[in-house]
């Protein structure tokens, strides 16, 4: 599949981690806020993240929740108790049509397969967008969404990777760029917790979605839930609320969930662009779900902070070879990263203080940084978005940055379909140059009746 992406466009997106400037809001984007507040609509208000995103955005003093939307009526009614003035919708398309003149902003906190359709439609209506990670379900969607955001610089965008603004991650990223940790030689990121997102959910493994099902409960609009995904029968245990992540139709497995947190640190700190090539090891995915045991290496071009081209590894629910590391596999946190530098090793548990090996190699430089004016406090990821929408600064994970990172997250699931094969990647041509059959997984068709211009 070929995409009309110029080298200039791609390089702009790839450099967004460090070059994205403040968003200047146009009068059109600001809407008609007579009370000076951001008029916001929340799409996806239930479950752990839907509820959290709504509350965290709404607790900004300059936000007015105008409308709520969810395919699950129970979730919708529960959320409405906290926002009795908000208008309620089951279909996000109806919300955006009827509330187009009444809202300035939306958040999309829904299964991955609906991120791009909702975000694209909202941006084309000149609405600011906060979208949960990963930004999209396919690499094609990620590229198109990032390009759409570039065409609309008056809009504020933010991907919901909240750990990006955690003080440990913010300062580690800054320390990488300041040379405090030395030159980075290799990076490993992982999730070793089996979240039931892979084919080992049952014994024998559940490799395919069932071909039969039951009637969905009255409170769930199953057709709206499916959205752009292929039509299939409802099963009360395998989809809504959480198990959707395990299926190719809806999610991206562990990599499509936790990888967005883990890989963000090296991606931002090292100013990575996109891999030259990548290779997956171990086991391929099942027909409908993901591999329960996978490692993928990505060879990225050299940056100012690396020792030549750099290998970044992702380890997915599998044991890691730690024979050359100062810690054993049993001592690793369930989620984390290891930065291998010319000074030693930096172990980074997810949103917890890093550990340095040997400690004396890093102690003085790290302590000096901590005591300097460069030390960065935590930022409220949600309030950063709201403030940017109101013209007060910028966001740290706009779609230019997060779209590029999302492509790297999703490309690994494609490589996993061809274990043991090195896939050469041309990000400008948007194709695998040595494995044409892999290009079919860069995008997917949308279900009849759900066409979104430019997406599917």
NUPALO-744087 format. One record per residue (C-alpha): x, y, z; residue in one letter. Coordinates in steps of 0.05 Angstrom, whole numbers, padded with zeros to 5 digits, always signed. Example, Ala and Ser with C-alpha at 12.3 -4.5 7.8 and 13.67 -1.06 7.14 Angstrom:
<atoms>
+00246-00090+00156a
+00273-00021+00143s
</atoms>
This chain:
<atoms>
+00000+00000+00000x
+00029+00068-00019x
+00012+00134+00016x
+00022+00204-00011x
+00067+00226+00045x
+00123+00274+00027x
+00191+00270+00060x
+00178+00339+00089x
+00113+00316+00121x
+00144+00253+00151x
+00204+00289+00179x
+00159+00341+00211x
+00120+00285+00246x
+00183+00247+00266x
+00214+00309+00297x
+00151+00328+00335x
+00178+00303+00401x
+00224+00363+00406x
+00200+00413+00354x
+00125+00419+00367x
+00112+00492+00385x
+00054+00524+00422x
-00015+00518+00394x
-00044+00585+00375x
-00120+00581+00376x
-00161+00615+00322x
-00227+00649+00336x
-00261+00593+00299x
-00229+00540+00343x
-00246+00578+00407x
-00320+00576+00392x
-00369+00621+00429x
-00350+00610+00502x
-00390+00665+00536x
-00368+00641+00605x
-00295+00632+00586x
-00297+00557+00598x
-00279+00500+00552x
-00344+00467+00530x
-00328+00393+00529x
-00362+00328+00507x
-00338+00261+00535x
-00344+00201+00488x
-00335+00137+00527x
-00352+00149+00600x
-00351+00079+00631x
-00301+00028+00654x
-00236+00046+00688x
-00209+00096+00636x
-00275+00126+00612x
-00294+00145+00682x
-00224+00170+00699x
-00216+00213+00637x
-00283+00246+00646x
-00270+00262+00720x
-00198+00286+00709x
-00217+00333+00652x
-00280+00357+00688x
-00242+00375+00752x
-00207+00431+00716x
-00242+00494+00740x
-00249+00522+00669x
-00286+00462+00639x
-00360+00455+00627x
-00385+00385+00611x
-00437+00395+00557x
-00451+00324+00532x
-00437+00252+00549x
-00437+00192+00503x
-00430+00117+00512x
-00456+00055+00477x
-00471+00025+00545x
-00532+00058+00576x
-00513+00036+00646x
-00446+00072+00641x
-00480+00133+00611x
-00532+00138+00666x
-00479+00129+00720x
-00437+00185+00691x
-00498+00230+00683x
-00509+00228+00759x
-00446+00271+00766x
-00464+00318+00709x
-00540+00326+00710x
-00538+00385+00661x
-00502+00346+00607x
-00541+00321+00547x
-00536+00245+00536x
-00522+00206+00472x
-00511+00134+00453x
-00482+00149+00383x
-00420+00194+00379x
-00438+00213+00308x
-00504+00242+00331x
-00470+00278+00388x
-00420+00311+00341x
-00474+00331+00292x
-00523+00359+00343x
-00472+00391+00389x
-00425+00419+00335x
-00442+00492+00355x
-00443+00478+00430x
-00375+00444+00443x
-00302+00462+00434x
-00270+00396+00454x
-00280+00321+00460x
-00244+00261+00490x
-00247+00193+00458x
-00239+00139+00511x
-00264+00078+00475x
-00235+00013+00447x
-00176+00024+00400x
-00214+00009+00335x
-00257+00072+00345x
-00202+00121+00364x
-00187+00145+00293x
-00259+00151+00268x
-00280+00193+00327x
-00217+00236+00329x
-00217+00249+00254x
-00291+00268+00253x
-00282+00315+00312x
-00221+00349+00282x
-00257+00360+00217x
-00310+00397+00257x
-00254+00439+00287x
-00257+00408+00356x
-00198+00398+00401x
-00186+00324+00416x
-00159+00284+00474x
-00153+00211+00453x
-00132+00152+00493x
-00071+00110+00474x
-00053+00081+00427x
-00075+00138+00382x
-00103+00090+00329x
-00116+00018+00313x
-00076+00015+00248x
-00012+00048+00223x
-00049+00079+00165x
-00097+00113+00213x
-00039+00139+00255x
-00006+00171+00194x
-00071+00202+00169x
-00091+00229+00238x
-00022+00261+00248x
-00026+00293+00179x
-00096+00319+00194x
-00071+00350+00259x
-00014+00383+00221x
-00063+00414+00173x
-00102+00443+00232x
-00050+00477+00277x
-00105+00517+00310x
-00130+00453+00342x
-00102+00425+00406x
-00091+00350+00409x
-00065+00304+00464x
-00057+00228+00468x
-00074+00200+00536x
-00007+00172+00558x
-00010+00201+00627x
+00057+00174+00649x
+00091+00221+00600x
+00082+00277+00651x
+00101+00236+00712x
+00162+00268+00745x
+00205+00206+00740x
+00193+00200+00665x
+00198+00275+00653x
+00265+00280+00688x
+00294+00216+00660x
+00278+00241+00590x
+00310+00308+00607x
+00371+00274+00638x
+00381+00233+00574x
+00382+00297+00534x
+00428+00332+00584x
+00479+00275+00581x
+00470+00258+00655x
+00461+00184+00640x
+00516+00180+00588x
+00508+00158+00516x
+00451+00108+00507x
+00473+00043+00473x
+00411-00001+00477x
+00341+00001+00506x
+00294-00054+00530x
+00221-00043+00547x
+00173-00096+00572x
+00108-00118+00601x
+00114-00185+00637x
+00043-00186+00666x
-00006-00231+00631x
-00066-00185+00625x
-00108-00238+00588x
-00094-00198+00524x
-00062-00258+00489x
-00077-00328+00465x
-00061-00362+00532x
-00126-00338+00563x
-00151-00409+00571x
-00125-00480+00565x
-00126-00498+00509x
-00114-00426+00485x
-00173-00386+00458x
-00145-00375+00388x
-00208-00352+00351x
-00269-00312+00366x
-00332-00354+00371x
-00377-00358+00310x
-00439-00360+00352x
-00463-00316+00408x
-00521-00290+00448x
-00565-00229+00446x
-00530-00169+00476x
-00560-00140+00540x
-00610-00084+00529x
-00564-00032+00558x
-00510-00045+00506x
-00517-00023+00433x
-00475-00077+00401x
-00477-00047+00331x
-00449+00019+00357x
-00397-00019+00397x
-00374-00055+00334x
-00370+00010+00296x
-00319+00002+00239x
-00301-00069+00260x
-00328-00130+00223x
-00397-00153+00244x
-00397-00212+00292x
-00442-00241+00347x
-00439-00216+00418x
-00405-00256+00473x
-00412-00231+00544x
-00343-00255+00566x
-00298-00238+00508x
-00310-00165+00491x
-00343-00111+00532x
-00312-00086+00580x
-00239-00107+00578x
-00226-00169+00537x
-00233-00130+00472x
-00157-00116+00476x
-00141-00188+00459x
-00174-00189+00390x
-00144-00163+00325x
-00212-00132+00308x
-00212-00085+00368x
-00145-00079+00403x
-00071-00090+00398x
-00057-00140+00453x
-00007-00121+00508x
+00034-00082+00458x
-00026-00040+00439x
-00038-00024+00512x
+00022-00021+00558x
+00075-00009+00505x
+00048+00062+00497x
+00074+00077+00567x
+00139+00039+00565x
+00165+00061+00497x
+00146+00134+00508x
+00207+00146+00553x
+00261+00126+00501x
+00219+00153+00444x
+00216+00222+00475x
+00283+00223+00510x
+00323+00198+00451x
+00281+00235+00399x
+00270+00171+00359x
+00239+00175+00291x
+00219+00107+00260x
+00257+00042+00254x
+00299+00024+00194x
+00281-00049+00205x
+00252-00094+00258x
+00247-00168+00274x
+00201-00208+00319x
+00224-00272+00354x
+00191-00331+00387x
+00117-00347+00371x
+00070-00318+00318x
+00001-00293+00336x
-00062-00335+00330x
-00113-00322+00276x
-00156-00275+00317x
-00112-00258+00378x
-00041-00243+00396x
+00022-00282+00412x
+00030-00301+00486x
+00105-00299+00481x
+00141-00247+00438x
+00204-00205+00433x
+00214-00153+00379x
+00277-00112+00363x
+00274-00046+00326x
+00336-00014+00295x
+00328+00062+00299x
+00373+00113+00264x
+00425+00147+00307x
+00405+00209+00346x
+00445+00260+00385x
+00438+00217+00448x
+00456+00147+00421x
+00520+00110+00405x
+00505+00102+00331x
+00441+00067+00307x
+00405+00039+00367x
+00366-00024+00381x
+00302-00017+00421x
+00272-00082+00445x
+00200-00096+00466x
+00188-00158+00508x
+00115-00180+00512x
+00093-00227+00568x
+00157-00268+00561x
+00221-00281+00599x
+00278-00234+00583x
+00351-00256+00575x
+00383-00217+00632x
+00449-00256+00632x
+00489-00192+00619x
+00447-00148+00665x
+00460-00132+00738x
+00391-00159+00758x
+00357-00226+00746x
+00293-00236+00708x
+00257-00251+00773x
+00277-00183+00801x
+00249-00143+00743x
+00185-00102+00754x
+00124-00126+00716x
+00127-00064+00672x
+00190-00026+00659x
+00251-00007+00617x
+00326-00017+00619x
+00371+00036+00590x
+00441+00010+00575x
+00491+00067+00572x
+00566+00076+00569x
+00563+00087+00644x
+00523+00025+00662x
+00450+00006+00670x
+00388+00047+00688x
+00328+00004+00710x
+00263+00042+00703x
+00202+00011+00738x
+00137+00040+00711x
+00126+00109+00743x
+00172+00092+00801x
+00242+00117+00817x
+00297+00088+00773x
+00354+00045+00798x
+00426+00056+00775x
+00479+00002+00765x
+00533+00014+00787x
+00504+00068+00831x
+00570+00104+00839x
+00576+00114+00764x
+00514+00157+00762x
+00507+00185+00833x
+00543+00251+00827x
+00513+00272+00760x
+00443+00251+00780x
+00447+00287+00847x
+00473+00350+00814x
+00415+00348+00766x
+00364+00337+00822x
+00391+00398+00859x
+00392+00442+00798x
+00338+00487+00771x
+00328+00437+00714x
+00288+00388+00758x
+00218+00383+00730x
+00155+00376+00772x
+00096+00332+00754x
+00045+00361+00706x
-00029+00343+00706x
-00035+00311+00637x
-00109+00328+00632x
-00103+00399+00656x
-00045+00411+00608x
-00094+00393+00552x
-00149+00439+00578x
-00101+00497+00589x
-00074+00489+00518x
-00145+00489+00490x
-00155+00555+00527x
-00092+00584+00497x
-00048+00574+00557x
+00012+00535+00532x
+00018+00471+00493x
+00009+00396+00501x
+00066+00347+00510x
+00038+00289+00470x
+00004+00322+00410x
-00017+00279+00351x
+00046+00296+00312x
+00088+00264+00366x
+00039+00210+00388x
+00020+00190+00317x
+00092+00176+00300x
+00102+00137+00365x
+00037+00098+00352x
+00063+00075+00285x
+00123+00045+00321x
+00078+00012+00372x
+00034-00020+00319x
+00089-00040+00271x
+00113-00092+00321x
+00047-00130+00317x
+00057-00134+00242x
+00128-00160+00250x
+00102-00213+00298x
+00064-00244+00240x
+00131-00260+00208x
+00175-00285+00266x
+00248-00292+00251x
+00245-00248+00189x
+00278-00180+00186x
+00228-00130+00158x
+00258-00069+00124x
+00215-00007+00135x
+00211+00056+00092x
+00171+00107+00132x
+00168+00158+00076x
+00141+00109+00024x
+00101+00077+00081x
+00117+00006+00062x
+00158-00055+00079x
+00208-00058+00022x
+00229-00130+00028x
+00164-00162+00050x
+00106-00138+00006x
+00057-00186+00038x
+00066-00150+00104x
+00038-00085+00075x
-00033-00113+00076x
-00032-00104+00152x
-00018-00029+00150x
-00092-00015+00143x
-00159-00050+00142x
-00226-00037+00110x
-00283-00007+00152x
-00350-00042+00158x
-00404-00022+00109x
-00440+00040+00132x
-00381+00065+00172x
-00338+00098+00119x
-00294+00155+00143x
-00261+00196+00088x
-00187+00183+00086x
-00189+00127+00138x
-00230+00068+00112x
</atoms>
